[in-house]
Amino acid sequence: MNALSSLDKTAARTAPTPEDLTITIRDERFNRDSTPKRWWAGEPFGTAWHNALSATFPRGEAFFIEAVKAHREGADPKLEAEIRAFVKQEINHTREHIAFNRLAEDHGYDIKAIDQRVAEMLALTKDRPAIANLAVTMALEHYTAMMAAEFLANPAHFENADPEVRAMWRWHSAEEIEHKGVAYDTWNHATRDWSRWKAWKVRSLVMISVTARFFKNRWIDSLNLLEQDGITGWKAKWGLFKYLAIKPGIVRRIFPAWLAYFKPCFHPWDHDDRELIGLYEGEFEDALLPAE
């Protein structure tokens, strides 16, 4: 490899990730001694949606970690440090969602079917190229970042929620915003030899596929949990639709950010929303640990 070629590859990482961004490990624990109500969100539809999301996180975040780690070789020192911090944050998220999921089970919800579906889907990735898993991770990390920003910016999402559960989701949201560029920067590093057209085409097609599966499966999962509450048929579907699309309307509100993903020059940090982290972070200074 000549010097010019090496320079070109180094320059391929033109991501606008803030140079002064620090990914901080917030080692916090929630929902150990609290006893939230069965409908901890204050109503059944938000409770079902978030319980369904949380049920996917332990296996899903382990998948994200492995997908990113598989492409860290040769990364520049800044990205390498960000990957290490990303892994530590995701490990903590897994731990806390296991604890949260246990609360749902204590209230009689059967979430094993959700976990089993995730396990079966992940089993299909074993023989898939590692770069495909990274593309899926990048798309899903964009989803978590979009929802995290909305959760922190709009108090309506958790205004009637159990305080301890609300704190857990806000903590998770702050860290998702903070590391929202890691999978994408890892993708840029891993595909540095690809043409811009190929990289854009693959990530765009993967996002469309991920979007279809994400909403189909979370819709089914949420309706299943609502059925366990005795809410079925049109009442369940209309109530869930209203929650997602009307008020508080998480799906409607994140649509512009989702659409931005398809811009050829897109990067998660095109929108610097670190001020949202400050809405949460200042309240829990004792839990902050510096990333290594």
N, C-alpha and C positions, 0 to 999 in steps of 0.2 A: 504494500500500500504506500503510495507516495504521499508527500506532505500535503499537497493540494487536496487529494482525495480525503485525507484525514480531516483537514480543515472543513471541507464541505459537510462531512458527516457530523462534526461537532456543531456546525452552524445550523444543522437540521433541527436542533432543539431551539426553536424561536418562540417558545411559549411565554406568554406574558405573566407567568407566575410571579408574584411580587418577590423581589429580591430580599426584602426584609421579613418575609413570612416565616414564622416559627410555628411548627406543629408541636403542640404541648400535650403531654400525657396528663389527663385529669383522672386520677385513680379514685373514682367515687363509687359508692355502693348505695343501692336503693332497694326498697321493697323487701327488706329482711324482716322487720318487726311490725310493719304496717298492715292494716286490714281494710283495704279499699272495698267499696261495695262491688257487687257483681257487675253493674253498669258503672264502672269507675269514671267514664266520660260524662256521666250525667244523663245519658240516653243510650239506647241499644245500638244505634247505627254506627256512631263514632267508635263505640266500644268494640263492635264486631270488626270494623275495618282495621283498627290498630292492633287488635288481638291477632287478626289474620296476618298482618305484616310481621308482627313480632315473632310469630311461629316460624317464619321462614329465615329469620336472621342467624340463628346459631350455625346452621349448615351453610347458609348463603355467604356469611362473612368469612367462614373458613375457606370457601371457594375463592373469594376475592383475594384473600391473603396469598394463596398458592398461585393464583393467576399472575399476580404482580411480581411475586418473588421469582417466578420462572424466567423473568426477563430483566433482572437487575444487573446481570453481568455486563460490565463495560459502561455502566451508567456513570455520569459525572458525579463528583462528591456531593453536590447539593441534592441531586435526585436520589442518590444512594441513602443519604441521611433521611430524606423525606419518606422513602420506602420503609426504613426501619421504624420511623415514628408512626406511619400508617398502620403497620402490622401491630404495633403495641396498642394503638387506639382500637383497632378492630377486635383484638383479643378481649379487651375490656368490655366492648359492646356485646360481644358474645356472652360473656359472663353475666352481664346485667340482664340481658334478655332471657337467659335461662331462668334467672330468678323471677323475672316478670311473668314468664310463661307458666311458672309453677303456681303463681297466684290465680291465673285463669283456670288451671286444672283444679285448684282447690275449690273454686266456685262451681265445679262440675262440668266445665267445658271440656269436650274431647277434641284436642288439637293434634292428636297423633296422626290423623289422616293427612293433615297439612304437612307435617314433618315427613311422613312417608312419601308423599308426592314429590317433595323437594329432593329427598334422597334418590328416588327413581330417576328424576330428571338429571341430577348430577352424575348418576352412574353412566348416563349416555355420553358424558363429556370425556370419559376416560381415554377413549381412542381418538379423540378429536385433536387437531393441531393445537399446540399451546397458544398460538397467537389468536385463535378463535375464542378461547376462554378469556383472554385478555380483552378482546373486543366486547364480549358480553359483560365483563366486569366494568369496563369503561362506561357502557350504556347504563347499567344499573347504578353505578356510582353517580351518574348524572341525575338519575331519578331520586336517589337519596338526598343529593345536594339541593335539588329543586324543592322537594318537600320540606327539607330542613329549614331552608330560607323562609318558606311560607309559614312554617310553624312558629318561628321566632318573630317574624315580622307582624303576624296577625294573631293577636291574643284570642280571637274568637274560636280558634281550633281547640283550645283546652280551657276555655273560660270556666266551665263547670266541672272540670276534671278533679279527681283526687289530687291533692297537692303533691304527694310523694311521687305519684305516677307522672304528673305533669313535669316535675323536676327531672325525672329520668329521661323523658322524651326531649326536653330542652337541652340537657347535657349531651345527649346523643346528637341532636341537631347541630349544636355548636361545633362538635368535632367533625361532623360530616361536611360542614362548610369549610372548615379549616383545611381538610385534606382532599378537597374536591378536585384538585388538579393532579393528584399523584398518579392515578391510573392513566389519565390522559397523557401526562408527560412520559410515563413509562411506555405507552403506545407509540408516541413520537420517537422515542429512543429505539424501540423494537422494530419499527417500520422505517428506519432512517434510509434504507436502501430502496424503498418503494417510491414509485412516482406519486406525486400529490393526488393525481386522479384516482389511482388505485386505493390509496389510504382513505380518501374521502368516500369512495364508493363502498368500500367494505364497512366502514364504521356507520355509514348511513343505512345500508341494508340491514346490518345487525340491529341497529336501533329500532327500525320498523318491526323486525321480528320479535325483539325483546318486548316492545310495547304491546304487541298483540297478546303475547303469552302472559305478560305481567298483569294486564287488566282482566283477561279471561280467568286466570287462576285466582287472583285476589277477589274477584266478583263471586266466583263459585265458593271460595273459602268463607267469605263474609256471609253469604246466604246460608251456608251450612251452620255457621255459628248462630245466626239469627233463628234458624229453625230450632236450634237447641234452646232458644228462649221462647219458643212457641210462636214466633213471628214468621209467617210463611206467605207464599203466593204473591199477589199484587202488592200487598201491604209491605212485605219485605223488600221487594224490588223497587217500589216507588220511594220508600223511605231511604234506601241506600243510594238511589240515584239522586234524590234531593240533597243528601249529605255530601255527595261527591261533586255534584255539578252546580248546585244552587247555593246552599248555605250550610256550612262555611265555604263549600265549593272548591276543595283542594285541586281537583282535576281541571276545572275551568281556570283557576288562578295560575296554575303552573304551565298552561299551554304555551304562552309566548316563550318561556324559557326552553320548553321542549322543542319548539320550532327552531330556535336559534342554533340548536345542535347541528342542523343540516347546512349551516353556512360553511362554505369551503374553508374559510379562515377562522372557524370557531375555536375558542378555547374556554374552558370553564371560568377562568379568571378574567374574561372580557368584562365581567361585572364584578367589581371588587366590593363584596358585601361583608367585609370583616367587622363592620360596625355592629352587625347582628350578633357576632360572637360576644361582643362587649355587653350586650343586654343580659347575657347569662353569666359570663366569666367573672365579673367583678363580685358576684355574690358568694363565690366559693374559692377564694384565693388559697385557703389552706390545703386544697386538694390538688394544686398545680404542681406537677413534677416536670423538670426540663427534659426534653427529648435528648437522647444521646447522639 
